[in-house]
């Protein structure tokens, strides 16, 4: 597995993986009609907005997109992570997705380590956090194994008209540095 910085040419592969990951991980958690709907188009728009932005193209990204490519050349993008600074001085790990068939292969751990390393290097002293659906127990167990601490619980209202329980996990700056060095 090779991990590299993501680029605008990765939009389609990232949107497809993002959608595949949601449909797998959130089955039985999110309404089936939503998961079976136009998620791919929504994710394409999101990633085009992120990667085609003037800020990303001119002078480098303020955020960090890491992409894992398969060594065999046949699968393309097998995982990705996206981190971005927030106005509250924290770093949001907004996405960490691994192809469903590649979970527990170690690629999520490698992406997490590199992402936390990026945060420690470019934004020293800032905590990193993420939000995950409460009922996504495999993801929650992974984040806990990676040293995250439960920091908040809340209900999120989705634009499609449903509400879900969400939990927030945080890596204190010293924990993020430690995890990135593993």
N, C-alpha and C positions, 0 to 999 in steps of 0.2 A: 504494500500500500504506500502510495506517495501522497504526501500532504503538501499543498501549494496554496498560494494566495488565489482567491477567486477573481474572476474577471467578467466583463460584460458578455463575452461569448458563452459563459456558463449559465445564462439565464434559463434557457429551455430545460437543460438537465436538472438544474436546481429546482425549478418549478415542478417538474415531474416527480422528483424525489420527495419534495415537500408534500405534495398531494398524496403520493403513495404511502408515505409515513403517517400522515393524518388518518387516511382511510383504514390503515392497519391498527394504529395505536388507539384511535378514538372510537372504533366500532363498539357499540354498546354503551358508549359514554355520551357522544354527541348524537343528535337525531340522524337516522339513516338518510332521510331526505336531504339533509344538509350535506352529508358526506358524499352522497351520490350526485349532488348538484354540480354547479360550475366551479368547483374548487380549483381546478387546473387554471382556468382563466383568471381567477382571483389571485392565485399565486404568481402567474406570469406577470400580471400588472404590478404586484408588489415588488418582484425582483427586477423588473424593468425600471421601476421608479427608483429603487435603491442603487442599481448598478449603472444606469444611464444618466444619473444626475450629474450636473455640472461639477458639483463638489467632488464627486468620485473621479470623474474623468480629468479634471484640471487640478493638479497638485496633489493627487493621491487621496485615498479614502480616509475619512476621519474615523471610520469603523473598521472592523476586522472581519473579513470573510475568508475562511479556510475551507478548502475543498480536498477531499480524499479521492484519488483516482485509483482504480484497480490496476495492479501490476500486469495483469494478463491482457490489458488493452481492450477487452471485450465488454466490460460492464460500464465503462465511463465513470461518471461521478457516483461513488458509492456512499458518500457521507459528506456533510458540511456543517459548519458552525458559523454563526454570525454574532458578533459582539459590537455594541455601540454605546458610547458615552451618553449619559442622561444629564439633564439640567440640575438634578439633585446631587450631582457629584459622584454618582454611582455608575457602574458599567453594567449594562443589561446584556445578558446572554439571551438574545431574542430567539435564536433557533439553534438547535442541535438535533440533526436528523441523520439516521443511519438506515440504509436499505433494510427492510424487515428481515430478509434472509441473512444479513451480515451482523445482526445484533449479537452481542457477547463474543465478538471476534477480537475485541481490543481496540478497534478503530475509534469508538466513541471516547474511550479513555485517552487515547493519543490526541484527538481533537480537543478534548476538554483541557488537557495539560498544556497544549500549545496556545489555546485561547486564553487561559488564565495567565500564561507566561506573557502573552501580548499585553494583557491588561496591566500586569505588574510592571512591565518595561515602559509602556507608553503613558500609563496613568497611575504612577506609584502612589500608594497610600489610599487608593479608592477601593471600596468593596465591590464585588461582582455579585449580581443577583439574577434570578430567573423566576418566571412564573410558570407553574405547571398545573394541569387539571388535577384536582384532589384524587379522583378515581383512577388516574394513570399510575397505578402502583409500581409497575416495573421501572418507569422513569424515576419516580420518587426514590426507590431503593437504590438506583444507580447514583443519583445525586448525593444521597446520604453516604454511600460508599466512597464517593469522591470528596468527602469532607464538608459538604454544605450543611448549614444549620437552618432549620425551619424558623422563619422570621415573621411570617404574617399569613393570615387566612382571610379570604374575602369572596364575594360572589361577583362574577363578571357577567354583564349583559352583552350578549352577542348581537350584532346587527341583524341577524336572521330571525331574531325574536325569541331566543331562549336564554336561560341563565344557567351557569354552572359554577360549582364551588372550585376555587382556585387556591393554591398554596404558593407562597413565595419562599425560596431558599436563598441563602446568602453565604458567600465566602468572604470572611474578613480578609483584609489585605495580606496578613501574614500566612493565613491558610492557603490563599490563592498562590502565593509564592512557593509554599511547601509542596502543594499538589503539582505545580508546574515543573518542579525539579525532580519529580519521581521518574 
